[in-house]
Amino acid sequence: MEYREFYNGIKIPILGYGVYQIPEFETAKSAVLAALKAGYRLIDTAQGYMNEKAGSGIH
């Protein structure tokens, strides 16, 4: 996985997985888990998507 480094030394993957149009909680949760299993480490969620709970707290 390639990363970019911020001015403060924090690194972020250059490729992420978004859940913008996955409104159903279990579907979004399954998608996030599959993305993590595939190696994604940047998961794009937002309160405006109304599904950010599905992407948070998964370790």
C-alpha positions, 0 to 999 in steps of 0.5 A, a space after each residue: 500500500 502506498 502512503 502520502 505523508 502530511 506535514 506533521 508526519 502522519 501518513 495516510 493511504 493514497 487509496 481508500 474505500 468509500 461507503 457513500 451510497 450504502 444506506 443499510 447498516 448491515 450492508 455497509 458493515 459487511 462492505 467495510 469488513 470486506 474492504 479491510 480483509 482486502 487490505 484497505 486501511 482508509 475507510 471513508 465515512 461521513 455523518 452525512 452518509 448516515 452510515 458512519 456507525 457501520 465503519 466505526 469501531 471495527 477492528 
